[in-house]
Amino acid sequence: MKKEVLHKAVVSTIPVLSGYLVLGIGFGILMSTNGFSCFWAILMSLFIYAGSMQYVAIGLLSGGASFLTSALTCLMVNARHLFYGISMIEKYSFKGLKRLYCVFGLTDETYALVVEEGKDIEKEDLPSYYFMVTLLDQLYWITGSIVGALLGNVLPFDTTGIDFSLTALFITIFTEQWISGGNHKAGIIGLLATIICLVVFGASNFLIPSMICIAFLLCIMKKSVEGELHE
């Protein structure tokens, strides 16, 4: 891998580093305070690697939720990744294990980085760049999870509100994209569709309808939104 590609990936993921360490620590602490060892925190961060779902999974596991409940909850929480994947088909058209790992590791924050970044990188180096961004982000998350799990075993914590940290990071990334972008058609579509679905379907059921609405509207306005991304 070229040094400039690695350097670009490290620089691009610095905002995620600061967020994922804190979020991972929060997750590790919650795992520990709910009676799970550091080993389980590491396994979840290695093989599940879905921040919001990992937070939700703690309650499901500690509460003895059924398989059906867990499966439906997982679908509800992670449904947005179906649309992330569809939009990345062209970028992830390369073959091999790198592609499989990039598909697995496409979190909200990684998606926000790779969907627009890499414009100053040679085309043949893009697969390596996407791979390194994905790998670095997961390493940040795993590191935070380990630190949090270890801290949770030795220090007393009031975990009230820790689960909001993931929402805070997403808002931060959205704000940064809004400020650095040209026009904001895609962002406005996402906000309006989400607010309308929240009012219509309620806080417990708005996620999937809002994702469907956003995908539908973005498909209709494809040329306009693509013009925004190239600005």
C-alpha positions in Angstrom: 0.0 0.0 0.0 1.3 3.5 -0.9 2.3 5.7 2.0 0.1 8.6 0.7 -2.9 6.3 0.7 -2.3 5.3 4.3 -1.7 8.9 5.3 -4.9 10.0 3.6 -6.9 7.3 5.4 -5.4 8.2 8.8 -6.1 11.9 8.4 -9.6 11.3 7.1 -10.5 9.0 10.1 -9.2 11.3 12.8 -12.8 12.7 13.5 -14.0 9.1 13.8 -11.1 8.2 16.1 -12.2 10.8 18.6 -15.8 9.7 18.5 -15.3 6.0 18.3 -12.9 5.9 21.3 -15.5 7.7 23.4 -18.4 5.6 22.1 -16.5 2.4 22.4 -15.6 3.2 26.0 -19.2 3.8 26.7 -20.2 0.5 25.2 -17.5 -1.3 27.1 -18.6 0.3 30.4 -22.2 -0.7 29.7 -21.2 -4.3 28.9 -19.2 -4.5 32.1 -21.9 -2.9 34.4 -24.4 -5.4 32.9 -22.3 -8.4 33.9 -20.5 -9.2 30.6 -16.7 -9.7 30.5 -14.2 -7.9 28.3 -14.1 -11.0 26.1 -17.7 -10.5 25.1 -17.2 -6.8 24.4 -14.3 -7.6 22.1 -16.2 -10.4 20.2 -19.2 -8.1 19.6 -17.0 -5.3 18.3 -15.1 -7.7 16.1 -18.1 -9.6 14.6 -21.2 -7.4 15.0 -19.5 -4.0 14.7 -22.7 -2.0 14.6 -22.5 0.7 17.2 -26.2 1.4 17.8 -27.1 -2.3 17.6 -24.4 -3.2 20.0 -25.8 -0.7 22.5 -29.3 -2.2 21.9 -28.0 -5.7 22.2 -26.9 -5.2 25.8 -30.5 -4.7 26.8 -31.7 -7.6 24.7 -29.1 -10.0 26.1 -29.5 -8.9 29.7 -33.3 -8.9 29.4 -33.5 -12.4 28.0 -35.2 -11.3 24.7 -36.4 -14.0 22.4 -34.7 -14.8 19.0 -37.6 -13.3 17.1 -37.5 -10.1 19.1 -33.8 -9.8 18.7 -34.0 -10.5 14.9 -36.7 -7.9 14.3 -35.0 -5.3 16.5 -31.7 -5.9 14.6 -33.6 -5.4 11.3 -35.2 -2.2 12.5 -32.0 -0.7 13.9 -29.8 -1.6 10.9 -32.3 -1.2 8.0 -30.5 1.9 6.9 -27.4 -0.1 5.9 -29.4 -1.7 3.0 -29.6 1.8 1.4 -26.0 2.6 2.3 -24.9 -0.6 0.4 -27.0 0.1 -2.7 -25.4 3.6 -3.0 -21.9 2.0 -2.7 -22.2 -0.7 -5.4 -20.2 1.3 -7.9 -17.5 2.4 -5.5 -17.1 -1.2 -4.1 -17.0 -2.9 -7.5 -13.5 -4.2 -7.0 -13.1 -7.9 -6.1 -11.4 -9.9 -3.3 -11.4 -10.0 0.5 -11.0 -6.2 0.7 -14.4 -5.8 -0.9 -16.0 -8.3 1.5 -14.5 -6.5 4.5 -15.5 -3.1 3.2 -19.1 -4.3 2.9 -19.0 -5.7 6.4 -17.5 -2.6 7.9 -19.8 0.0 6.3 -20.9 1.9 9.4 -22.6 5.3 9.4 -19.3 7.1 10.1 -17.3 5.1 7.5 -20.0 5.7 4.9 -19.9 9.4 5.6 -16.1 9.3 4.9 -15.9 7.1 1.8 -19.0 8.3 0.0 -17.3 11.6 -0.9 -13.6 11.2 -0.1 -10.8 9.8 -2.2 -11.2 12.3 -5.1 -7.5 13.1 -5.0 -6.4 9.4 -5.0 -5.6 7.4 -8.1 -8.4 5.1 -9.2 -6.3 2.0 -8.7 -5.5 3.0 -5.1 -9.2 3.6 -4.1 -9.8 0.0 -3.0 -6.8 0.2 -0.6 -8.0 3.6 0.7 -11.6 2.3 1.3 -10.2 -0.8 3.1 -7.9 1.2 5.3 -10.6 3.7 6.3 -12.9 0.8 7.2 -10.1 -1.1 9.1 -9.0 2.0 11.1 -12.5 2.9 12.1 -13.1 -0.6 13.4 -9.8 -0.6 15.3 -10.8 2.6 17.0 -14.1 1.1 18.0 -12.5 -2.1 19.3 -9.8 -0.2 21.3 -12.5 1.9 22.9 -14.6 -1.2 23.8 -11.6 -2.8 25.5 -10.7 0.3 27.4 -14.3 0.8 28.5 -14.7 -2.9 29.6 -11.6 -2.7 31.6 -12.5 0.6 33.3 -16.0 -0.8 34.0 -14.4 -3.6 36.1 -12.4 -1.3 38.3 -14.3 2.0 38.6 -17.9 2.7 39.5 -19.9 4.5 36.8 -23.3 6.0 36.5 -24.2 4.9 33.0 -27.2 7.2 32.6 -27.2 8.8 29.2 -24.2 7.0 27.8 -26.3 5.5 25.0 -26.9 9.0 23.6 -23.3 9.4 22.7 -23.8 7.6 19.3 -26.5 10.0 18.4 -24.2 12.9 19.3 -21.5 11.6 17.0 -23.9 11.2 14.1 -25.1 14.8 14.6 -21.5 16.0 14.6 -20.7 14.2 11.4 -23.9 15.5 9.7 -23.1 19.1 10.8 -19.5 18.8 9.4 -20.8 17.5 6.1 -23.4 20.3 6.0 -20.8 23.0 6.6 -18.3 21.6 4.1 -20.8 20.8 1.4 -22.1 23.0 -1.4 -25.9 23.0 -1.5 -27.8 20.8 0.9 -30.5 19.0 -1.1 -29.6 15.5 0.2 -29.5 16.6 3.8 -32.7 18.6 3.6 -34.5 15.5 2.0 -33.2 13.3 4.9 -34.3 15.8 7.6 -37.7 16.4 6.2 -38.5 12.8 5.5 -37.3 11.8 8.9 -39.4 14.5 10.7 -42.5 13.7 8.8 -42.2 9.9 9.4 -41.5 10.6 13.1 -44.7 12.5 13.4 -46.8 10.0 11.4 -45.4 6.7 12.7 -44.1 7.6 16.1 -40.7 7.3 17.7 -40.8 3.5 17.8 -41.7 2.9 14.2 -40.3 5.7 12.1 -36.9 4.4 11.1 -37.8 2.0 8.3 -40.5 4.3 6.7 -38.1 7.2 6.8 -35.3 5.2 5.1 -37.7 4.1 2.4 -38.9 7.7 1.9 -35.4 9.0 1.7 -34.3 6.3 -0.8 -37.4 7.0 -3.0 -36.9 10.7 -3.0 -33.1 10.5 -3.7 -33.8 8.2 -6.6 -36.3 10.7 -8.0 -33.9 13.6 -7.5 -30.8 11.5 -8.5 -29.3 13.9 -11.0 -29.8 16.9 -8.8 -28.3 15.2 -5.7 -25.3 13.8 -7.8 -24.7 17.3 -9.0 -24.5 18.4 -5.3 -22.0 15.7 -4.5 -19.7 16.7 -7.3 -19.7 20.4 -6.3 
